[in-house]
Amino acid sequence: MIKKTYCKKEKESGKLKYCDAWSFNLSKEDINNYETLKYFTEKATYEISVDLAKAKGFIRETKLGEKKLNIPIKHWYIKNKESQNENTD
């Protein structure tokens, strides 16, 4: 099977505030179909390998019963649109 990149457009305000993370909805997508997760916002592009996301993230179930993998921002590669500042884990 060819591995691919999961891409999602988000707003910076969509980050989970309580843990400063992006989430991946495990109830809607099989994360194992992807090699990389990439989120685009108005300020930056966030990228992480699925292996690292699974190793560093944690699963929480929402009130609606959906399982989400929450991956803290500190583990993502970040490329800011406004400057060349980048964060790598």
Secondary structure, DSSP 8 states (H G I E B T S, - for coil): ---EEEEEE--GGGSBTTTTEEEEETTTS-GGGEEEEEEE-SSEEEEEEHHHHHHH-EEEE-TTS-EEEEEEGGGSEEEESSSS-EE--
